[in-house]
Amino acid sequence: MEKTSCRYENMIRYLKNDEINKQSWDACIQKAFNGNIYAYSWYLDAVAYGWEALVDGEYETVFPLPVRRKFGIAYLYQPLFVQQLGIFSISKLNPRIVQNFFETLPSQIKYGRIQLNYHNKLESTPTLNVQYKPNIELALTQSIEQIRKHYSENTRRNIHKAQNSNLTVIENQPPDFIVKMFRENHVKHNIAWSDGDYKKLTHLLYLLIHKGYGLTRGVFDRNNSWLGGAFFAFSHQRVILLLSAVTEGGRQTGAMHFLIDDTISRYMENVLIFDFEGSTDPNLARFYNSFGSATYYYPLVELNRLPHLISKLYKKLRKLD
């Protein structure tokens, strides 16, 4: 096991997957001031098999490393169904601590792209290129009446349309149907997910339900026909919109506006933030912002320790992966 000293009292250790104490890891994520659902060991096991880690001290601060190897080169990658990873800590972080973790990355990891969380402040360096991606969130700290005052006119109109159509929300349907509908809708948009990716997604949703962190909510019309639905994950005082799908009939009747509003109203006493999980898609961003949401930015980091000529060749080969 490779160990690297740092400027702090504790030692940052590089651990392979079978060396990680999953119980201590999950206790850190649970207590971390910046913890999130994506960083639990069981979530990572489901989406990034064989992930590795940097761990400081007795799991006070941790950094999950989703690692793959190609052409003899180890590289970091951003797993599907994971928005933000990075460094998580029971104590507050500062840019120097974040930088130190990147400096402590094992030397065999030469390349990669990974999305960090909001609280990971990092400057670009010759080997790290830092960009930022948007996430859209709605604070649930006011009354539902006050929150609804910030909805757009179009959103209020769609909710009213759904109410007039006697739509209802029913919970706890099997997630397979939402995955199926999502897949059928997104074939039109050329999303390059494989059969294996969709199986992994379905497994993940069932795992979240089993662990008590997730549920499905579907919208039905007066004839009990399914018009749309979503899978929501609950963790660290936020509800996250992980996946959604809607039929054409649902679009015509305001089903998704109705579902989001109903979910906010029902769960706002238990959470502080409704997390829309994106988006860089202008149409989705417009929809999410129509609820009076705000946009925040988290880092996307590209690591490149490869020699220049090899780096150019490796990027081309990675596209064939």
N, C-alpha and C positions, 0 to 999 in steps of 0.2 A: 504494500500500500504506500503510495507516494505521499509524503508530507512536505509542506512548504511553510516556512516561518513567515510571520507578518509583523507589523509594527504594533500590534495590540497584545494585550496580556494573554489572550487565548490563542490557540493554534487552529488554523484553518486546515481541515483534512479533506483530501480527495477520497471519496468512497465509491467503489463499484456497487452495483445494485444489491448483491448478496451480503454486503458489509453494512448496509444501512439498517439501523434500528427503527423499524417502521412505527412502532409505538411511540418512541421519543420524537420521531419526525412529526407525526400527526399531532402530538401534544404541542409542539412548537407552532404548527400552522394554526391550531385552534386558538392559541394565546396571542399569536402575532398581531401587532397593531395594524399590519397591512395584509393579514391573511385573506385567502380566498379559496373558493371551492376547487379550483383547478390544481391546487398545490398539494392536496391530500395524497398520501401515498397510494391509496386504492384507486383514486382517479387517474393518477399518472400511470399506474400499472395497467389500466384499461386502455389508455390512449398512446402511451409511449413506452412500450415493453422494454425492459432492460435499462431504463433511465439510470443515470449516475448522479453524483451530488458532490457539492462542497459543503462542509459542516464546520461551524465555528463552535469551539467549546463543547459543552454538553447539550448540543442542539439548541443553543440560544438563537443562532442565526444560521439559516440554511439557504442553499441555492440549488434547485433541481436542474440537472443537465440532461435534456433529451439528446442522446448521442446516437448517430449512425456512422457506419464506415463504408467507404466506397473507394475503389482504386488504392487501397491501403492507407487512406486518409480518414481520420476521425473528424466529424463535423457536427455542430449543433444544428438542430432543426426545430421549427415550431410545429408541435403536433396539431392535427386537426381536432376541433372541438375544444380548444384551449385558447383563450384570448390573452391572458397575462400571466407570466411566470416571474422569473427574476429572483431577487434576494428578499427573503422574509425574515422578520426579526421580532423577538419579544420586546426589545428595546428600540428606541428611535434610531433611524439611519441618517447618515450624512453622505455627501458625495465621495468623501475619501474612503469610507468603508466599502461603498459600492465599487469604487475603482480598485480597491485592494482585492476584492473577490475576483474581478476580471484579471488582475495581474497574477492571481493564484491559480487560474485555470491550468490544468495539466498540459504539458508541452505538446502532447500528442494530438490535442484538439487544435487543428490548424485553421479551421474555417467554420462559418455558420451564420445563421440568422435566427434571432430569438427576440420575442417580445417580453419586455419587463413590465413591472407594475408601476402605478403612478408615483410611488414613493422612492423609486430608484432613480436618483438624479445622477447623470453621467455625461461627461463631455467627450466629444470626439477626440481621437488620438490617431497616430499613424496606422494603428492596427484595428481601431474601432471606429465605425461610422455610425453616428446616432441620428435617427430621424424620429418623427412622432406620428402616431396614428390616433384617430378620434374615437372616443367612446361617448355614448349619449346616456345620460342618467337623469332621473327625476327624483328630487328630494321629497320625502313623504313626511315632512315635519309640520305641515299645516293641516288644517281640517280638510276633509274631502270637498267641502263647499269652496274653500279658498283655492284648492288645487284645480278644481274644475273651472274656476274663473280664468285660469291661464290657458285653457284649451283653445285651440283655434276655432274659428266659426265653422269651418268644414268638419272638424272632429265632433263638435257639439251636434251638428246637423246629422252626421252619420249615426251617432248614438241615439238620437231621437228617432231616426228612421228604423233602427234595429228594435227599439222599444215598441214602436207602432206595428212592427211586423211580428210581435210576440216571440222574439228570440229568447232562448234560455241558455244558461251555462250549466253544464254538468261535468263533474270532476271524475277522475280516476278511470278513464278509458285506457285500454292497453296502448302503449306508445307506438306500436307497429303501424297503426293506421296513419298517424301523423307523419311518421317517417316515409311511408309509402306515398302519401299525398305530396309531401315536400319533394320527394324524388321526381314524381311526375311533373310537378310545376317547374322544377329547376333543370329538367332536361332541355327545356326551351332556351335556357340561358347558358348552356354548354358548360355547366359545372363538371369538372373532370374528377368526380369521385368514383371509385371503383366499387364493385359488389362488396369487396372486403371492407371498404370504408363504411358503407351503409350497415353492414353487419356489426362493425365496431360501434357505430353510433347507437344502434338498437340495443346492443349489450350495455352500453354506458347508461342509457336512459333507464333500463331495468335495474341496473346497479344503484343508480341514484334513488329510485323508488324503494328498493330493498333497504338501503342505508337510512331512509327517512329524510333524504335531502331533496326529493323531487316529486312532482306530480304533473299529470296532464289535466287540461281544462278544455272542453270542447263546446262549441256553439251549435245549437240545434234549432230548427224552425218548428212551427206548430205541427208539422207532420212527422216530427222526430227525424228529419233528414239532417245529416252532418254538414255544416256550412264552413267550418273552420276550427282550428284548435291550436294549442301551443303547449310546449313542455317548459315548465318553470323549475329552476333550481333555487334552493333557499340556503343561504350560508352567510355568516358574518354580517348579520343585520341588513341583508339585501336580498331581493328576489330578482333572479336573472332570467331573461327571456332567452332560453337556449335554442329553441327551435319552434317555428310556426309554419302553418300552411293554411290556405283558404281556397275555397272553390269559387267559381265565377258567380254563383248565386250568393255566396258570402260577401264578395266584393260589392255586389249590387245592393245588399241590405245592411252594409256597415258592420259586418260580423266581427272583424278584428278590432275596430274602434270600440265596439261594445265589450269585447272580451278583455281588452287592456283596462278599460275603465272599471269593469267589474272586479278584476283582479286587484287593482289599486285599492278600491273601496274595501274589499274583503280582507286584505292582508296588511293594510297599512299600520295596524296596531302592533304588528309583530316585526316589522322591518322599517328601516329608515330610508332605504334607497330602492327605487325600481330601476334596474339596470337593463337597458335595451341591447347591450352588447354590440355596439357599432353605431353608424356604419359608414363605409366609404362609398356605398351605393347612394347616389343623390336622392332617388325616390324613397328608399327606406329611411334615409336621414330626415327627409321632409316629413314622413309619417311619424317617426319617433319624436321629432321636435314639435309636432302639432299638439303634443300633450303638455307643452310648457317646459320641456326638458332643457338641460344645459349640456354643452359639449366640453369634455375634458380630454387631455392628451397623455398618452403613455408612450414610452420609448420603444422603438424598434432598432435593435443593434445588429450591425453586420460586423462580424469578426473576420479578419483576414491576416493570417500570419504566413501565408504562402509567398514564395518568391514571385516576382511580377509575372514572368512568362508562364510559370506553372499555374498561377492564379487565373490567368486568362483562359488557359486550356481547361482547367478544372471547372470553371463556370459553364463553359460550353458542354462539357461532358455531363454535368449535373442536370442540364436541361433534358437529357436523354433518360434520366432516372425515372 
